[in-house]
Amino acid sequence: MWLTYIARRVGQGLVVLWAAYTISFLVLYLLPGDAAALFAGGADQEAVDPELVARLRAELGLDRPLWEQYLTALGRALVGDFGTSTQTGRPAADLLGEALPPTLALTGFAFVLSVVLGAVLALAASLTRTAWLRNLLFSLPPIGVSIPVFWIGLLLLQAFSFQLRLFPAMGDDGFVSLVLPAVTIAIPSGAFIAQLLSRSLRSTLAQPYVEVVRAKGAGETRVQFGHALRNAVIPTLTMGGVLVGGLLSGAVVTETVFSRLGIGRLVVTAVNNRDVPVVQIVVVFAALVFVVANLVVDLVYPLVDRRITLARTAFVAA
């Protein structure tokens, strides 16, 4: 059953990767402008030598029909070759490999912060007995989710870089420069976790078995952490893939705001210059992360709640 379920999920993941690759290819093809002209002379495409553009189009394969370009590129991608950047002349995989470590450091730190922030806020709102404070804590997650990431980054820059001068405003020089970008991403992600977990905790605490546990003399802390939390965390785990996707998309914006090297700057530059190989490898990588995150979440379900089996999970997924 395990192998059958994993094989099915891997097959679904491959379909997702193919769809992400195909959609990104078509969207980039439909964008205005000529990649060969951009490569030859920059923004003023009319001033570029037409013969040079034609030669570049032939070298890049842009003069062939769309279906032929797609099948050729897809065949290479299946063996891990996403082509060469039309802007730098380097393999797209090498560019992704160089941009990946700073982004992984940022998203990893932001993930830890968001989980801690979300869990602490949800548990604090559930444990407090003061009505106004409980209502205040319950109202914070929707506010955090609704605030745009770039606006959070600008506020943090103004407060902690320009006013208090505690953290650098840009760059990626050491751990100190990682704090503000990570907090910027962690605030909406942590609010998302807190919103789901607090709502699930309230629903779980209203279940009859919780009243039975309390009637047996269990304290509120034991009820919360020993019984309710294990069941309440399931809906939050379900959204694990969405959370990872939010962290990656937030990294793209945050790296631009804080002038950090990483996938964000790489993909923005590639889109502006219609660098198809670089954009596609980044899109496929993001889709791969999403697929792996969802598969890991499905495998973690039985460890959190023994009532959940892979058989049930496979039935639901089907």
C-alpha positions as CSV (number, residue, x, y, z in Angstrom):
1,M,0.0,0.0,0.0
2,W,2.8,2.4,0.8
3,L,4.6,1.8,-2.5
4,T,1.3,2.0,-4.5
5,Y,0.3,5.3,-2.8
6,I,3.8,6.8,-3.2
7,A,3.9,5.8,-6.9
8,R,0.5,7.4,-7.4
9,R,1.6,10.6,-5.7
10,V,4.8,10.7,-7.7
11,G,2.8,10.3,-10.9
12,Q,0.6,13.1,-10.0
13,G,3.6,15.2,-9.2
14,L,5.1,14.5,-12.6
15,V,1.9,15.8,-14.2
16,V,2.1,19.0,-12.1
17,L,5.8,19.5,-13.2
18,W,4.8,19.0,-16.8
19,A,1.9,21.5,-16.5
20,A,4.2,24.1,-14.8
21,Y,6.8,23.7,-17.6
22,T,4.2,23.9,-20.4
23,I,2.4,26.9,-19.0
24,S,5.6,28.8,-18.4
25,F,6.8,28.1,-21.9
26,L,3.5,29.3,-23.5
27,V,3.3,32.5,-21.3
28,L,6.9,33.5,-22.1
29,Y,6.3,32.9,-25.8
30,L,3.2,35.2,-25.7
31,L,5.0,38.0,-24.0
32,P,5.8,41.0,-26.2
33,G,9.3,41.6,-27.4
34,D,12.0,39.5,-29.0
35,A,14.5,37.6,-26.8
36,A,17.1,37.6,-29.6
37,A,16.8,41.4,-30.0
38,L,17.1,41.9,-26.2
39,F,20.2,39.7,-26.2
40,A,21.7,41.6,-29.1
41,G,21.1,45.2,-28.1
42,G,19.0,45.7,-25.0
43,A,15.8,47.7,-24.7
44,D,16.0,49.6,-28.0
45,Q,15.2,46.7,-30.3
46,E,14.7,48.8,-33.4
47,A,18.3,50.0,-33.3
48,V,19.7,46.5,-33.4
49,D,21.2,45.1,-36.6
50,P,18.5,42.9,-38.2
51,E,21.1,40.5,-39.5
52,L,22.5,40.0,-36.1
53,V,19.0,39.4,-34.7
54,A,18.3,36.9,-37.4
55,R,21.5,35.0,-36.7
56,L,20.8,34.9,-33.0
57,R,17.3,33.7,-33.6
58,A,18.7,30.8,-35.7
59,E,21.3,30.0,-33.0
60,L,18.7,30.1,-30.2
61,G,16.2,28.1,-32.2
62,L,13.6,30.9,-32.1
63,D,13.0,30.8,-35.9
64,R,11.5,27.4,-35.7
65,P,7.7,26.7,-35.2
66,L,6.4,26.8,-31.7
67,W,5.6,23.1,-31.4
68,E,9.1,22.3,-32.5
69,Q,10.7,24.7,-30.0
70,Y,8.5,23.2,-27.3
71,L,9.2,19.5,-28.0
72,T,12.9,20.2,-28.3
73,A,13.0,22.1,-25.0
74,L,10.8,19.5,-23.3
75,G,13.0,16.6,-24.4
76,R,16.1,18.3,-23.0
77,A,14.3,19.2,-19.8
78,L,13.4,15.5,-19.3
79,V,17.2,14.7,-18.9
80,G,17.9,17.7,-16.8
81,D,19.1,20.1,-19.5
82,F,17.1,23.3,-19.4
83,G,19.3,25.0,-21.9
84,T,21.6,28.0,-21.8
85,S,20.7,31.5,-20.6
86,T,20.2,33.8,-23.5
87,Q,21.6,36.7,-21.4
88,T,24.7,35.2,-19.9
89,G,25.5,32.3,-22.1
90,R,25.8,30.0,-19.1
91,P,23.7,26.9,-18.3
92,A,20.4,27.8,-16.6
93,A,21.1,25.0,-14.0
94,D,24.3,26.7,-13.0
95,L,22.6,30.0,-12.5
96,L,19.9,28.3,-10.4
97,G,22.6,26.5,-8.3
98,E,24.3,29.8,-7.5
99,A,21.0,31.6,-6.6
100,L,19.6,28.7,-4.6
101,P,21.7,28.8,-1.3
102,P,20.8,32.4,-0.3
103,T,17.1,31.7,-1.0
104,L,17.2,28.4,0.9
105,A,18.8,30.2,3.9
106,L,16.2,32.9,3.8
107,T,13.1,30.6,3.4
108,G,14.4,28.1,5.9
109,F,14.9,30.8,8.6
110,A,11.5,32.3,7.7
111,F,9.8,28.9,7.9
112,V,11.1,28.3,11.5
113,L,10.0,31.8,12.5
114,S,6.6,31.5,10.9
115,V,5.9,28.1,12.6
116,V,7.0,29.4,16.0
117,L,5.1,32.7,15.6
118,G,1.9,31.0,14.4
119,A,1.9,28.2,17.1
120,V,2.7,30.7,19.9
121,L,0.0,33.1,18.8
122,A,-2.7,30.4,18.4
123,L,-1.9,28.7,21.7
124,A,-1.8,32.0,23.5
125,A,-5.2,33.0,22.1
126,S,-6.6,29.6,23.1
127,L,-5.2,29.5,26.6
128,T,-5.9,33.0,27.8
129,R,-9.0,33.6,29.9
130,T,-9.3,37.4,29.5
131,A,-12.0,38.1,26.9
132,W,-10.6,41.3,25.4
133,L,-7.1,39.8,25.2
134,R,-8.4,36.6,23.6
135,N,-10.4,38.6,21.0
136,L,-7.3,40.7,20.3
137,L,-5.1,37.7,19.7
138,F,-7.7,36.1,17.5
139,S,-7.9,39.3,15.4
140,L,-4.2,39.5,14.7
141,P,-3.8,36.6,12.2
142,P,-6.4,38.0,9.6
143,I,-4.5,41.4,9.8
144,G,-1.1,39.7,9.2
145,V,-2.4,37.7,6.3
146,S,-3.9,40.7,4.6
147,I,-0.8,42.9,4.7
148,P,1.3,42.8,1.5
149,V,4.8,41.4,1.9
150,F,6.5,44.3,0.3
151,W,4.8,46.8,2.6
152,I,5.9,44.8,5.7
153,G,9.5,44.9,4.3
154,L,9.3,48.7,3.8
155,L,8.0,49.2,7.3
156,L,10.7,47.1,8.8
157,L,13.3,48.9,6.8
158,Q,12.1,52.3,8.0
159,A,11.9,51.2,11.6
160,F,14.9,49.0,12.2
161,S,17.3,50.1,9.4
162,F,16.8,53.8,8.9
163,Q,15.5,54.9,12.3
164,L,17.1,52.5,14.9
165,R,20.0,51.3,12.6
166,L,19.9,47.9,14.1
167,F,20.0,45.9,10.9
168,P,21.4,46.6,7.4
169,A,19.0,47.8,4.8
170,M,20.3,45.7,2.0
171,G,22.8,43.0,1.0
172,D,23.4,39.4,2.2
173,D,26.4,39.8,4.5
174,G,26.0,37.3,7.3
175,F,23.2,36.4,9.7
176,V,22.3,40.0,10.7
177,S,21.3,40.8,7.1
178,L,19.0,37.8,7.1
179,V,16.9,38.9,10.0
180,L,14.7,41.6,8.5
181,P,14.0,39.7,5.2
182,A,13.1,36.5,7.1
183,V,10.8,38.4,9.5
184,T,9.1,40.0,6.5
185,I,8.2,36.7,5.0
186,A,7.4,35.1,8.4
187,I,4.8,37.6,9.4
188,P,2.1,36.7,6.8
189,S,3.1,33.0,6.9
190,G,3.0,32.9,10.7
191,A,-0.4,34.7,10.6
192,F,-1.7,32.1,8.2
193,I,-0.6,29.3,10.5
194,A,-2.1,31.0,13.5
195,Q,-5.4,31.6,11.8
196,L,-5.7,27.9,10.8
197,L,-4.4,26.5,14.1
198,S,-6.5,28.8,16.3
199,R,-9.7,28.0,14.4
200,S,-8.9,24.3,14.5
201,L,-8.2,24.5,18.3
202,R,-11.5,26.1,19.0
203,S,-13.3,23.4,17.0
204,T,-11.4,20.6,18.7
205,L,-11.9,22.0,22.2
206,A,-15.6,21.9,21.6
207,Q,-15.6,18.1,21.0
208,P,-17.2,15.8,23.5
209,Y,-14.0,13.9,24.2
210,V,-12.4,17.1,25.5
211,E,-15.1,17.4,28.1
212,V,-14.5,13.8,29.2
213,V,-10.8,14.5,29.6
214,R,-11.6,17.6,31.7
215,A,-14.1,15.7,33.8
216,K,-11.4,13.2,34.7
217,G,-9.5,16.0,36.3
218,A,-7.0,16.9,33.6
219,G,-5.6,20.5,33.7
220,E,-6.1,23.0,30.9
221,T,-2.5,22.7,29.8
222,R,-2.7,19.0,29.5
223,V,-5.9,19.2,27.6
224,Q,-4.4,21.7,25.2
225,F,-1.0,20.1,24.6
226,G,-1.8,16.4,25.3
227,H,-5.1,16.0,23.5
228,A,-6.4,18.9,21.5
229,L,-3.2,20.1,19.8
230,R,-2.5,16.7,18.2
231,N,-5.9,16.7,16.5
232,A,-6.0,20.4,15.8
233,V,-2.7,20.4,13.9
234,I,-4.0,18.2,11.1
235,P,-5.7,21.0,9.0
236,T,-2.5,23.1,9.4
237,L,-0.4,20.3,8.0
238,T,-2.8,19.9,5.1
239,M,-1.8,23.5,4.0
240,G,1.9,22.8,4.2
241,G,2.4,22.9,0.5
242,V,0.6,26.3,0.3
243,L,2.8,27.6,3.1
244,V,6.0,26.5,1.3
245,G,4.7,28.2,-1.9
246,G,4.0,31.3,0.0
247,L,7.5,31.4,1.4
248,L,9.0,31.0,-2.1
249,S,6.8,33.7,-3.6
250,G,7.5,36.0,-0.6
251,A,11.2,35.4,-1.1
252,V,11.0,36.7,-4.7
253,V,9.5,40.0,-3.4
254,T,11.6,40.3,-0.3
255,E,14.9,39.7,-2.1
256,T,14.0,42.6,-4.5
257,V,13.1,44.9,-1.6
258,F,16.2,44.1,0.4
259,S,18.5,43.9,-2.7
260,R,19.6,40.3,-1.9
261,L,21.0,37.8,-4.2
262,G,18.8,34.8,-4.8
263,I,16.1,33.2,-6.9
264,G,14.0,36.4,-6.6
265,R,16.5,38.6,-8.4
266,L,17.3,35.8,-10.9
267,V,13.7,35.3,-12.0
268,V,12.9,39.1,-12.2
269,T,15.9,39.7,-14.4
270,A,15.1,36.6,-16.5
271,V,11.4,37.6,-17.0
272,N,12.4,41.2,-18.0
273,N,14.8,39.8,-20.6
274,R,12.7,36.9,-21.7
275,D,15.3,34.5,-20.7
276,V,13.2,31.4,-21.2
277,P,15.6,28.7,-20.0
278,V,16.2,30.5,-16.6
279,V,12.5,31.2,-16.0
280,Q,11.5,27.7,-16.8
281,I,14.0,26.0,-14.5
282,V,12.9,28.3,-11.7
283,V,9.2,27.5,-12.3
284,V,9.9,23.8,-12.4
285,F,12.0,24.0,-9.3
286,A,9.2,25.8,-7.4
287,A,6.7,23.2,-8.6
288,L,9.0,20.4,-7.5
289,V,9.3,22.0,-4.0
290,F,5.5,22.2,-3.8
291,V,5.1,18.5,-4.9
292,V,7.7,17.3,-2.4
293,A,6.2,19.3,0.4
294,N,2.8,17.9,-0.2
295,L,4.1,14.3,-0.3
296,V,6.0,14.8,2.9
297,V,2.9,16.2,4.6
298,D,0.9,13.1,3.5
299,L,3.6,10.8,4.9
300,V,3.6,12.7,8.2
301,Y,-0.1,12.3,8.7
302,P,0.0,8.8,10.3
303,L,2.8,9.9,12.7
304,V,0.7,12.8,14.0
305,D,-2.6,10.8,14.3
306,R,-2.6,7.0,14.3
307,R,-6.2,7.0,13.1
308,I,-5.0,8.3,9.8
309,T,-3.5,5.6,7.5
310,L,-2.1,5.8,4.1
311,A,-5.0,3.7,2.9
312,R,-7.5,6.5,3.9
313,T,-5.2,9.2,2.6
314,A,-4.9,7.4,-0.8
315,F,-8.7,7.1,-0.9
316,V,-9.2,10.8,-0.2
317,A,-6.5,11.7,-2.8
318,A,-8.2,9.5,-5.4
